[in-house]
Amino acid sequence: MAFLEDGRLEIDNNRSERSIKPFVIGRKNFLFSNTPKGARASAIIYSIVETAKENGLNPYYYLRYLFEKLPNIDLTDKNALDKVLPWSTTLPIVCIDFKNLPK
């Protein structure tokens, strides 16, 4: 009913269901995570990749950028992480997937 009150909301959640479909299909493979830490690491990476896609980024180049920047980030700076989030306006142009920008 919320979509009736706010025209910006989509009438269904097909978009979100499509984004998790690869994980639903592969869920039996996830049973082979050897440790809870391995399963948690996989979940984090999948979340980063899907969030990058939803924000019009190329996951490969975005992950590459994160792996270069995060080891040197100043965690005492409260705004440091904001600069590497998928919706940041300061990301390098190479991270943007112009074919799949959000609508």
C-alpha positions in Angstrom: 0.0 0.0 0.0 3.0 2.3 0.5 3.4 2.7 -3.3 0.0 4.3 -3.5 1.0 7.0 -1.1 4.4 7.7 -2.6 4.7 7.7 -6.3 8.5 7.3 -6.2 8.1 3.7 -4.9 7.9 0.8 -7.2 4.8 -1.3 -7.3 6.7 -4.6 -6.8 10.1 -5.8 -5.6 11.1 -7.6 -8.8 14.3 -5.6 -9.1 15.5 -6.6 -5.7 14.5 -10.2 -6.3 16.4 -10.3 -9.6 19.5 -9.0 -7.9 19.5 -11.8 -5.3 18.6 -14.6 -7.8 22.2 -15.7 -8.4 22.6 -16.2 -4.6 19.4 -18.1 -4.3 20.4 -20.4 -7.2 23.8 -21.0 -5.7 22.7 -21.4 -2.1 23.6 -25.1 -2.0 27.2 -24.1 -2.9 27.3 -21.8 0.1 26.9 -24.9 2.4 30.5 -25.6 1.6 31.8 -22.5 3.4 34.3 -24.1 5.8 34.0 -21.6 8.6 31.5 -18.9 9.8 34.2 -16.3 9.0 34.4 -17.6 5.4 30.6 -17.4 5.0 30.7 -13.9 6.5 33.4 -12.8 4.2 31.5 -14.1 1.2 28.3 -12.3 2.3 30.3 -9.0 2.6 31.8 -9.3 -0.9 28.4 -10.2 -2.4 26.8 -7.2 -0.7 29.5 -4.9 -2.0 29.2 -6.2 -5.5 25.4 -6.0 -5.6 25.4 -2.5 -4.1 28.0 -1.4 -6.7 25.8 -2.7 -9.5 22.7 -1.0 -8.1 24.7 2.3 -8.0 25.8 2.0 -11.7 29.4 0.9 -10.9 31.5 -1.7 -12.6 32.1 -4.2 -9.7 35.5 -5.2 -10.9 36.9 -1.7 -11.1 35.1 -0.7 -7.9 36.6 -3.6 -5.9 40.0 -2.9 -7.3 39.6 0.7 -6.2 38.5 -0.4 -2.7 41.5 -2.8 -2.4 43.9 0.0 -3.3 42.3 2.7 -1.1 41.1 0.9 2.1 44.5 -0.2 3.4 45.6 3.4 3.5 42.4 5.0 4.8 42.5 7.2 7.9 39.9 5.7 10.1 40.1 8.6 12.5 38.6 10.8 9.8 34.8 10.3 10.1 34.3 11.3 6.4 37.0 9.0 5.0 34.7 6.0 4.4 32.1 8.3 2.8 34.5 8.9 0.0 34.7 5.3 -1.0 31.0 4.3 -0.7 29.3 3.3 -4.0 27.2 6.5 -4.1 30.1 8.8 -3.5 30.6 11.6 -6.1 34.4 11.4 -5.6 34.8 7.9 -7.1 37.1 7.7 -10.2 35.4 7.7 -13.5 36.8 4.2 -14.3 34.5 2.7 -11.6 31.3 4.0 -13.4 29.5 1.5 -15.7 27.9 3.8 -18.1 25.9 1.0 -19.7 24.2 0.2 -16.4 23.6 3.4 -14.6 20.6 3.4 -12.3 17.4 4.8 -13.9 
